[in-house]
Amino acid sequence: MKIRKITWAYYIKCCYCLSNLLKEKTNDKSIIITMPRGGYIPSSIVSYVLGINKIFSYGYSSYQNKTKVGKNIYQDLSSCNLSKCNVFLIDDIIDTSHTVDDAKKHILSKDADINLFVASVFVKKNSLSAADFYVKVLNSNEWLEFPYDE
């Protein structure tokens, strides 16, 4: 697997690009659901750029380091009202799309009247269909090393 190091400057620039892509779908009932931990930085930048004050975390993990492990929901969305909202599900990368597909199902099960958009800074070619908005497409054999991974 090819490892690609991402610098802070490049990553922040990509997060601002993602914000610009989401502008057209933002309204006064927009909220962000972030995928910890990787989604915190892009979600924070998007929230400031677009003026979205509500950010919720959906804690779901399927990786430990670089190893795929079982599904684990460790933080649910029980306290948020998603009805009639434009919901942006944001993560740093969509790798296999299994995590984001499971998260989408879970979010949509909360209320039928949700406009859900999946946004990711990076997405692998084999998972393009899982993302509504993304900045960069990666080959399936690339593993990103984010600046916060060091």
N, C-alpha and C positions, 0 to 999 in steps of 0.2 A: 504494500500500500504506500502510495506517495504522500508524504507529509508536507503540508504547505503552511508556513508561518504567516500569521496575519498581524500586522502592526496596529497599534492603537490608532494612529492617524488614519490609516486605511479603513479600519473598522468603524470609526466614528463617522467618516465621510459616507460610508455605505448606509449607516443608520439614518443619516439625514436624507439620503436618496430615498430610502424606504418611506420616510415621513412624507416626502413630496408625492410619492405614488399613492398614498392613502388619502391625500387632501380631498379629492373629489367625492369620496364616500363618507366623509366626516360631517356630522350634524350635531345638533344640541343634545341628542340622546346617544352619543357615542361613548363606548367604554372599551377598555383594554383588558383582555385576559392574557396574562403573561405565563410563559412556561419557565418555571425556575430551573436551573439558575441561569442558563444562557439567555433567556428572554428578558431578564431584568434591564440590561443596558439598552437594547433597542427600544423596549417598551417605555423606558424613562425618557429617552430622546423624543420618541414619537409623541408622548403625552405633552411635553413642553412645546414642541413645534406646532402641534395641532390644537393645543388648549384643552386637552381631555384630562379631566380631573380624577376620574374613577379608574383605578387600576386594581384588578383582582389577580390573585395567583391561583393557578391550578397546578398543584404539585403532583407530577406524574413522572416517574423515571422508568427507563428501560435499559439504560447503560450504566455500567460502573467502570470508570476509566474508559478504555476502548473496547470493553467486552459487553456484548449484548446479554442482558439478564432478564428475568421475568418482569411482568407488569406490576407496578407498585404505585397506587394512589396514596399520597401522604398528606395532601392538602386539598380539600374539596371546595366547591363553590356554593355552599349552603346559605351564605349570608347575602348573596347578591340577587337583585331583581333584574333580569335580562329582557323582560317583556318590551316589545316595540323598540328595541335598541339596535343600533349598528354596533356589532361586537367585532373587535379586531383581536384575533388569537395570534399572538406574536411570539416567535422564537428566533434564536440565532441561526439555526440550521435545520433543514428538513433532510434527514439522511435516508431512511427507508420508507418514511411516511406512516409507519405503524403507530408511532406515538401520537402524531397529529390526527390521524384518522380516529383513534380511540378518543382523543380529547374532543374532536368535533361531535362525535356521537353523544358523548356525555353532556356537552354544552347544549346541543339541540334537544336532548331529552328533558331539559329544564323548562322549556317553553317553546311552543310551536311558532310563536310570533317574534323570531329573532332573525336579523340580517347578519349572518356570520361570514366574516372574511378572514381567511388565513393569510398571514403575512410573515415572511421570513427574510432575513438578510441574505442567507445563502440557501440554495436548494440543489440537490444532486439531480442529474438528468433523469434518473429512473424514478424520481418522485415529483416531477414537474406538475403533474395533474393534481397534487395535494395542495398546491399553493395558488392563491388568487393573486398575490402580489409578492414579488421577490426582486432582489437587486442583482445577484450574481448566480450563474449556473455552474456547477462543478461536475467533473467527471466522477463516476461511481467509485473509482479507485483512489480518490483523494481523501485524506483525513486532514481537517483543519486544526491547527494549533493556535487557539485564540490567545491574545496577549495576557488574559487573566488566567490562562492555564499554566503559565511558567512558574 
